[in-house]
Amino acid sequence: MTDLITITGNLAYEPEQKTIAPGVTVTNFRVGSTHRRFDKSTERWVDDYTSWYAVTARRTLGEHAFASLHKGDRVIVTGRLRVREWDNGTKRGLAVDIEADAVGHDLLWGTTSFRKAGQPAAPEEQSSPEPVERDERPATAAATDADGWVIPALPAVPADEAARLVDVPF
């Protein structure tokens, strides 16, 4: 049985990468997830305890994590949980490891820029990101509803293509 877990937290240090076999890289980093609680006496939210997770990301996910993540970044990690006992002769304890299936920035706390693998990097001299076009097809003029919200217009579709699209079975 596999225990799946999703956590949010901050990177404790810069990710470390190593090669374990020719062409196989592993990226390791630690994530601290601090739990918060409401203190009724002070009527404020206070930090409670921090849970620490050792995260391992392999192959392409590890390469992308190594290139994208930095100490202090707020992240979301999903993966397989493994709890193991350790003993170094003087101390004993439990370690909580996550074999990552997915890693990303937590967008509740900031913004990020995404670039698909294999695409060239954006020039460093840009001071602010340019808007990203999601659809390259020409669109008709957009309308505005009664509240002033823009209603995106759909691109014009030739009549023969529109007839073909209507007959698509689902």
Buried (B, 14 or more C-beta within 10 A) or exposed (E): EEEEEEBBBBBBEEBEBEEEEEEEBBBBBBBEBEEEEEEEEEEEEEEEEEEEBBBBBBEEBBBBBBEBBEEEBBBBBBBBBBEEEEEEEEEEEEEBBBEBEEBBBBEEEEEEEEEEEEEEEEEEEEEEEEEEEEEEEEEEEEEEEEEEEEEEEEEEEEEEEEEEEEEEEE
